[in-house]
């Protein structure tokens, strides 16, 4: 992912890098700076000092460096487009398995915690909790008597 593609990676919740892939912020060599929010998000991901280094040098971030910097969550070791996609789906499934309404609610509370002032984030979390407490998924878990145990609810 180069330039704008590198910026796009910063908007992702998770970043998986395949062997031989790279992320590179080449904007400097193009006579520009990131303009799609990539720099601001990169600061949140890796800190201002590392962001300054990556933007100033257009350093190639390979999978190993990406893991070290926190710019990658995992390295995919499969080969071929189909193998890489299957491995990515498998890795992501640990976060996406479950009832869609609960996955969406989790995402909302995390985003509000990141983007809103603290008091607003607390209120948002409380409001979202109110939409799932006593909801179909919650009632199903309670009916199974499996509170606080890992159960299959998908």
Buried (B, 14 or more C-beta within 10 A) or exposed (E): BBBBEBBBBBEEEEBBBBEEBBBBBBBBEEEEEBEEEBBEBBBEBBEEEBBEEBBEEBBEBBBEBBBEBEBBBBBBEBEEEEEBEEBBEEBBEEEEEBBEEBBEBBEBBEEBBEEBEEEEBBEBBEEBEEEBEEBEBBEEBEEEEEEEEEEEBE
